[in-house]
Amino acid sequence: MRILCPYCGDRDAAEFTTIGSAPPPRPAPDAPMAEWHAFLHLRDNPAGLHAELWQHSQGCRQWLRVMRDTRSHAVAGAEACRS
């Protein structure tokens, strides 16, 4: 599998470390308990394209948001997590 790092170019996935799916937006501290329950416990397990967080640990060490298809492991794109 290859990942196109926005800083280093096309690299092998072995240079990267992943922490899994990118988290959904965090609720406000005073949000209702139902919103916090959904944030903490109700997650989709999609078959198809979804966002994951990866770090280029053997390169520039930057965090990336990688779009990957869970059925084929094909990488559709990657973007920097910081602006």
N, CA, C and O atoms as a DFTB+ gen file, in Angstrom:
332 C
 N C O
     1  1       0.852      -1.164       0.000
     2  2       0.000       0.000       0.000
     3  2       0.902       1.233       0.000
     4  3       1.914       1.257       0.701
     5  1       0.552       2.241      -0.767
     6  2       1.315       3.485      -0.877
     7  2       0.465       4.644      -0.353
     8  3      -0.751       4.672      -0.547
     9  1       1.112       5.591       0.307
    10  2       0.442       6.793       0.812
    11  2       1.202       7.998       0.289
    12  3       2.427       8.064       0.397
    13  1       0.479       8.945      -0.274
    14  2       1.071      10.165      -0.801
    15  2       1.137      11.207       0.316
    16  3       0.159      11.905       0.585
    17  1       2.302      11.303       0.962
    18  2       2.502      12.287       2.034
    19  2       2.588      13.669       1.401
    20  3       3.353      13.856       0.455
    21  1       1.820      14.652       1.898
    22  2       1.880      15.991       1.320
    23  2       3.247      16.666       1.492
    24  3       3.549      17.637       0.798
    25  1       4.064      16.160       2.407
    26  2       5.371      16.751       2.673
    27  2       6.520      15.995       1.996
    28  3       7.475      16.610       1.521
    29  1       6.426      14.653       1.952
    30  2       7.540      13.825       1.477
    31  2       7.278      13.131       0.145
    32  3       8.202      12.567      -0.441
    33  1       6.058      13.160      -0.337
    34  2       5.726      12.476      -1.580
    35  2       5.236      11.057      -1.351
    36  3       4.865      10.690      -0.236
    37  1       5.237      10.267      -2.406
    38  2       4.719       8.900      -2.397
    39  2       5.636       7.993      -1.572
    40  3       6.828       7.881      -1.860
    41  1       5.073       7.344      -0.541
    42  2       5.860       6.493       0.354
    43  2       5.128       5.182       0.620
    44  3       3.910       5.095       0.464
    45  1       5.886       4.169       1.022
    46  2       5.316       2.887       1.397
    47  2       4.613       3.021       2.748
    48  3       5.060       3.781       3.607
    49  1       3.521       2.289       2.938
    50  2       2.749       2.367       4.182
    51  2       3.557       1.917       5.393
    52  3       3.204       2.269       6.519
    53  1       4.626       1.153       5.203
    54  2       5.463       0.703       6.317
    55  2       6.137       1.869       7.047
    56  3       6.574       1.711       8.187
    57  1       6.226       3.032       6.402
    58  2       6.822       4.216       7.029
    59  2       5.846       4.922       7.963
    60  3       6.236       5.862       8.655
    61  1       4.584       4.491       7.997
    62  2       3.534       5.189       8.724
    63  2       3.016       4.347       9.886
    64  3       3.122       3.121       9.883
    65  1       2.455       5.035      10.877
    66  2       1.777       4.404      12.002
    67  2       0.361       4.969      12.032
    68  3       0.164       6.171      11.857
    69  1      -0.625       4.098      12.253
    70  2      -2.011       4.565      12.292
    71  2      -2.594       4.389      13.687
    72  3      -2.225       3.471      14.419
    73  1      -3.508       5.284      14.043
    74  2      -4.250       5.127      15.294
    75  2      -5.713       4.815      15.010
    76  3      -6.527       4.776      15.932
    77  1      -6.056       4.592      13.744
    78  2      -7.410       4.192      13.396
    79  2      -8.251       5.330      12.858
    80  3      -7.732       6.333      12.369
    81  1      -9.550       5.159      12.955
    82  2     -10.499       6.109      12.390
    83  2     -10.354       7.492      13.003
    84  3     -10.104       7.641      14.199
    85  1     -10.516       8.493      12.158
    86  2     -10.518       9.869      12.647
    87  2     -11.767      10.063      13.507
    88  3     -12.862       9.676      13.096
    89  1     -11.620      10.653      14.685
    90  2     -12.776      10.783      15.575
    91  2     -13.786      11.795      15.056
    92  3     -13.428      12.731      14.342
    93  1     -15.063      11.601      15.421
    94  2     -16.076      12.597      15.064
    95  2     -15.875      13.853      15.906
    96  3     -15.127      13.824      16.883
    97  1     -16.525      14.948      15.544
    98  2     -16.387      16.181      16.335
    99  2     -16.831      15.970      17.791
   100  3     -17.853      15.339      18.061
   101  1     -16.053      16.503      18.696
   102  2     -16.334      16.356      20.130
   103  2     -17.497      17.272      20.531
   104  3     -17.536      18.428      20.110
   105  1     -18.456      16.768      21.346
   106  2     -19.556      17.616      21.810
   107  2     -19.057      18.708      22.760
   108  3     -17.970      18.605      23.329
   109  1     -19.849      19.727      22.916
   110  2     -19.542      20.792      23.875
   111  2     -19.549      20.207      25.285
   112  3     -20.266      19.240      25.540
   113  1     -18.763      20.776      26.210
   114  2     -18.727      20.239      27.580
   115  2     -20.096      20.175      28.251
   116  3     -20.346      19.289      29.069
   117  1     -20.978      21.103      27.911
   118  2     -22.304      21.113      28.538
   119  2     -23.383      20.468      27.661
   120  3     -24.574      20.692      27.876
   121  1     -22.973      19.679      26.689
   122  2     -23.925      19.009      25.797
   123  2     -24.732      17.978      26.582
   124  3     -24.270      17.474      27.606
   125  1     -25.943      17.663      26.101
   126  2     -26.760      16.650      26.781
   127  2     -26.047      15.298      26.839
   128  3     -25.214      14.984      25.989
   129  1     -26.385      14.514      27.846
   130  2     -25.744      13.212      28.060
   131  2     -25.913      12.302      26.839
   132  3     -25.032      11.488      26.565
   133  1     -27.008      12.417      26.110
   134  2     -27.231      11.580      24.920
   135  2     -26.177      11.857      23.850
   136  3     -25.730      10.931      23.172
   137  1     -25.774      13.125      23.689
   138  2     -24.715      13.458      22.722
   139  2     -23.380      12.862      23.146
   140  3     -22.638      12.342      22.312
   141  1     -23.073      12.934      24.430
   142  2     -21.817      12.349      24.928
   143  2     -21.822      10.825      24.782
   144  3     -20.806      10.221      24.436
   145  1     -22.981      10.212      25.051
   146  2     -23.093       8.758      24.882
   147  2     -22.816       8.373      23.429
   148  3     -22.057       7.440      23.166
   149  1     -23.425       9.086      22.494
   150  2     -23.224       8.794      21.070
   151  2     -21.761       9.003      20.682
   152  3     -21.202       8.199      19.936
   153  1     -21.137      10.064      21.175
   154  2     -19.730      10.354      20.859
   155  2     -18.800       9.253      21.376
   156  3     -17.876       8.841      20.675
   157  1     -19.041       8.781      22.590
   158  2     -18.146       7.818      23.222
   159  2     -18.391       6.365      22.828
   160  3     -17.457       5.565      22.784
   161  1     -19.651       6.022      22.541
   162  2     -19.974       4.604      22.400
   163  2     -20.567       4.180      21.066
   164  3     -20.516       2.993      20.743
   165  1     -21.121       5.077      20.286
   166  2     -21.803       4.697      19.044
   167  2     -20.958       5.120      17.854
   168  3     -20.955       6.292      17.477
   169  1     -20.248       4.179      17.265
   170  2     -19.382       4.462      16.123
   171  2     -19.790       3.588      14.946
   172  3     -20.187       2.436      15.126
   173  1     -19.692       4.135      13.754
   174  2     -19.939       3.364      12.546
   175  2     -18.734       2.486      12.250
   176  3     -17.604       2.820      12.607
   177  1     -18.984       1.373      11.603
   178  2     -17.929       0.491      11.132
   179  2     -18.159       0.344       9.626
   180  3     -18.676      -0.678       9.176
   181  1     -17.777       1.360       8.847
   182  2     -18.160       1.391       7.438
   183  2     -17.398       0.386       6.578
   184  3     -16.230       0.084       6.823
   185  1     -18.089      -0.114       5.576
   186  2     -17.437      -0.907       4.532
   187  2     -17.320       0.049       3.355
   188  3     -18.296       0.309       2.652
   189  1     -16.138       0.558       3.152
   190  2     -15.926       1.528       2.083
   191  2     -14.979       2.622       2.533
   192  3     -14.147       2.422       3.418
   193  1     -15.117       3.773       1.914
   194  2     -14.210       4.889       2.136
   195  2     -14.473       5.573       3.475
   196  3     -15.608       5.931       3.786
   197  1     -13.406       5.750       4.269
   198  2     -13.529       6.539       5.493
   199  2     -12.174       7.131       5.872
   200  3     -11.136       6.727       5.349
   201  1     -12.204       8.095       6.793
   202  2     -10.999       8.835       7.191
   203  2     -10.312       8.152       8.374
   204  3     -10.963       7.675       9.304
   205  1      -8.978       8.118       8.311
   206  2      -8.160       7.576       9.395
   207  2      -7.026       8.555       9.702
   208  3      -6.641       9.357       8.852
   209  1      -6.501       8.482      10.912
   210  2      -5.352       9.299      11.299
   211  2      -4.091       8.455      11.232
   212  3      -4.015       7.386      11.838
   213  1      -3.102       8.940      10.491
   214  2      -1.825       8.264      10.316
   215  2      -0.694       9.253      10.609
   216  3      -0.821      10.443      10.322
   217  1       0.409       8.763      11.179
   218  2       1.595       9.587      11.383
   219  2       2.721       9.045      10.515
   220  3       2.958       7.838      10.474
   221  1       3.413       9.942       9.822
   222  2       4.566       9.533       9.007
   223  2       5.746       9.379       9.959
   224  3       6.654      10.210       9.986
   225  1       5.716       8.304      10.738
   226  2       6.668       8.095      11.828
   227  2       8.098       7.837      11.366
   228  3       9.033       8.089      12.125
   229  1       8.297       7.345      10.151
   230  2       9.642       7.093       9.632
   231  2      10.060       8.151       8.612
   232  3      10.980       7.937       7.822
   233  1       9.376       9.289       8.640
   234  2       9.680      10.369       7.698
   235  2       9.594      11.714       8.391
   236  3      10.349      11.988       9.324
   237  1       8.680      12.549       7.940
   238  2       8.565      13.924       8.442
   239  2       7.880      14.017       9.810
   240  3       7.863      15.087      10.419
   241  1       7.308      12.893      10.303
   242  2       6.632      12.796      11.601
   243  2       5.344      13.608      11.681
   244  3       4.829      13.827      12.777
   245  1       4.819      14.053      10.562
   246  2       3.571      14.820      10.537
   247  2       2.360      13.881      10.605
   248  3       2.422      12.734      10.162
   249  1       1.261      14.390      11.167
   250  2       0.007      13.652      11.220
   251  2      -0.788      13.935       9.962
   252  3      -0.861      15.075       9.504
   253  1      -1.388      12.884       9.405
   254  2      -2.159      12.988       8.167
   255  2      -3.548      12.409       8.362
   256  3      -3.752      11.484       9.149
   257  1      -4.490      12.968       7.636
   258  2      -5.848      12.411       7.548
   259  2      -5.880      11.661       6.220
   260  3      -5.848      12.272       5.152
   261  1      -5.944      10.334       6.295
   262  2      -5.875       9.475       5.114
   263  2      -7.261       8.912       4.818
   264  3      -7.918       8.376       5.711
   265  1      -7.701       9.030       3.582
   266  2      -8.963       8.435       3.136
   267  2      -8.631       7.062       2.566
   268  3      -7.904       6.959       1.577
   269  1      -9.166       5.990       3.192
   270  2      -8.843       4.625       2.799
   271  2     -10.123       3.809       2.665
   272  3     -11.051       3.956       3.461
   273  1     -10.166       2.946       1.651
   274  2     -11.291       2.051       1.435
   275  2     -11.044       0.790       2.258
   276  3     -10.038       0.108       2.063
   277  1     -11.955       0.479       3.177
   278  2     -11.764      -0.671       4.060
   279  2     -11.923      -2.007       3.342
   280  3     -11.475      -3.037       3.847
   281  1     -12.551      -2.003       2.179
   282  2     -12.733      -3.256       1.438
   283  2     -11.491      -3.648       0.652
   284  3     -11.172      -4.833       0.559
   285  1     -10.787      -2.677       0.088
   286  2      -9.645      -2.975      -0.776
   287  2      -8.314      -2.436      -0.234
   288  3      -7.256      -2.739      -0.785
   289  1      -8.360      -1.650       0.825
   290  2      -7.190      -0.970       1.407
   291  2      -6.590       0.076       0.451
   292  3      -5.471       0.541       0.665
   293  1      -7.319       0.435      -0.581
   294  2      -6.837       1.455      -1.510
   295  2      -6.908       2.830      -0.850
   296  3      -7.922       3.189      -0.250
   297  1      -5.839       3.582      -0.965
   298  2      -5.780       4.926      -0.403
   299  2      -6.278       5.916      -1.455
   300  3      -5.731       5.989      -2.555
   301  1      -7.315       6.672      -1.112
   302  2      -7.891       7.635      -2.039
   303  2      -7.248       9.012      -1.931
   304  3      -7.402       9.835      -2.834
   305  1      -6.539       9.274      -0.855
   306  2      -5.882      10.568      -0.679
   307  2      -5.416      10.777       0.746
   308  3      -5.802      10.041       1.655
   309  1      -4.587      11.782       0.931
   310  2      -4.088      12.130       2.260
   311  2      -3.905      13.638       2.321
   312  3      -3.520      14.270       1.338
   313  1      -4.181      14.200       3.479
   314  2      -4.002      15.643       3.681
   315  2      -3.416      15.866       5.067
   316  3      -3.569      15.039       5.965
   317  1      -2.750      16.988       5.221
   318  2      -2.148      17.335       6.511
   319  2      -3.249      17.615       7.525
   320  3      -4.293      18.167       7.177
   321  1      -3.017      17.237       8.770
   322  2      -3.989      17.505       9.841
   323  2      -3.922      18.947      10.319
   324  3      -4.906      19.477      10.834
   325  1      -2.783      19.575      10.155
   326  2      -2.660      20.975      10.577
   327  2      -2.847      21.884       9.369
   328  3      -2.699      21.453       8.225
   329  1      -3.168      23.119       9.631
   330  2      -3.373      24.062       8.520
   331  2      -2.163      24.915       8.278
   332  3      -2.171      25.758       7.381
